[in-house]
Amino acid sequence: MTDKKSKKLVQIILAAELALTSSADRAAPPLPRPGPASQKMHYYRYSNAEVSCWYKYLLFSYNIVFWLAGVVFLGVGLWAWSEKGVLSDLTKVTRLHGIDPVVLVLMVGVVMFTLGFAGCVGALRENICLLKFFCGAIVLIFFLELAVAVLAFLFQDWVRDRFREFFESNIRSYRDDIDLQNLIDSLQKANQCCGAYGPEDWDLNVYFNCSGASYSREKCGVPFSCCVPDPAQKVVNTQCGYDVRIQLKSKWDEFIFTKGCIQALEGWLPRNIYIVAGVFIAISLLQIFGIFLARTLISDIEAVKAGHYF
């Protein structure tokens, strides 16, 4: 009897609760149906994560320098090409068998301009795609530099042969481009050298060749940048190298540098190894700093987006 009474009591309680719930539902007013305007409204709830203004504007400042430097390089390169008439006749680019220094300037300018622009806009607009492009490009450049440095150290003979071919190719085209002349002259004067391995390398150039077929006034000579400077001369004598190689080889030391530029650079590197290492480390640290800023900003943006709820 006790069990029957307990079951009956439970049934009475459940029926009372059901009746109260039904009456409350009937008393509650109906909710208004959302109209078109309310359907378009979105309510955001942000998490505690936020984009750091420090990283954002540090990255922007970091990239604005690269962007402005890229603009300068592009401007200088285009100005140099306009002075040589290349902009009016682009076929002149393919006529030079050596390297045109302006092409290097333009390539550096394009890379710096592109990366600086992507970094600036990506930081200001908090654009993850542009920031990832900037970060990936800097990482790629960093590892390329590291690979070149390691390979140059491990394969020194191969690098020496490539540099010799590069230098000889530019000797052949010495008179074809004024910028190339200035580059080789600066290299020879700064290192007090002449040719790749010696003054005889200038036989590769048609104007300085000693063969009987040449009628150039510079025949059997060398560029003025090979000449031993005279402290008494205040004006550069651009004809000091004429007919020098006609004389006995034992007397060349009195007038021109006889050491090749490859040997000069090989001797220069050990003497300035700390400077070279310092420059390489400084560039690497700048690149790592840029990668750190970009990755941190990307993480902040992704954290904020992950905290948005609709």
C-alpha positions, 0 to 999 in steps of 0.5 A: 500500500505504501508503494502505491501511495508513493507512486500516486503522489509522484503522479500528482506532483508531475501533473501539477508542474505540467499544468503550471508550465502550460499556464505560463506559456499561455500568459507570455506575450508572443515574441515579435517576428524579426523584420528585415532590418533586425535580420541584417544586424550582427552583434559581436563579442570580442575576446580579451585578445587584441592587436598590439599597436606597438607591433603594428606601427613598429612593423609599419615603420620598419617597412616604410624605410624599405619602401622609400629605399626601393623608391630611391633605387627605382628612381636612380635606375630609371634616371640612369637608363633614361640618360643612356637612352634605354627607355627609348630603345629597350633593345639596348639592354640585350646588346651588352654582353657584360652586366649592366649595373643599372639592372642590379639597381632596378632589381634591388629597387623592385624587391625592396619596393614590393616588400615594403609596400606589402609590409606597410599595407599589411600592417595598417590594414591588418591584412594577413595575406600581405603579412604572410607574403612579406614574412615568407619573402624575408624568410626566403631571402634570409635562407638564400643569403645563408646558403650562398655564404655557406656554399661560397665558403665550402666551394671557394675554387668554384666561386673563384672560377665563376668570378673570373668568368664574370670579370673577364666577360665585363672586361670584354664589354668595358667600352660598351656601357659607361656604368660598367666602366665606372664599376670596373674602374672603381673596383680596380682603383679601390683594390689597386689591381688590374684585370682578373689575374693581371694586366694581360687580361685586357687583351680580351677587350678589342680596344686594348688588345695587342694583336696586329689587327687592332688599330685602336689608340689604346692598343697594348694599354690598360684603363687609367684605373690600372695606373699607379697614382701620381701624388703630384697630379691633381687632375686624373690622367686618363691616358696614363695606361697607353702603350704600357704593355709594349714595354718590358714586363719588368718595368710595368710595376713603375706605371701600373698595378700588376696584381689581379683583382681576384688576388686582391679581393682574396687578400682583402677578405681576411683583413676585413673579416670582422667587418664582413661578418658584422655587416652580415650579422646586422643584416640578418638581425634586421631580417629576423626582427622583421620576421618576428614583428610580422609573425607576432602581428599575424598571431594577434590578428588571428587571435582577435578574429577567432574571438569574434562571435555572431 
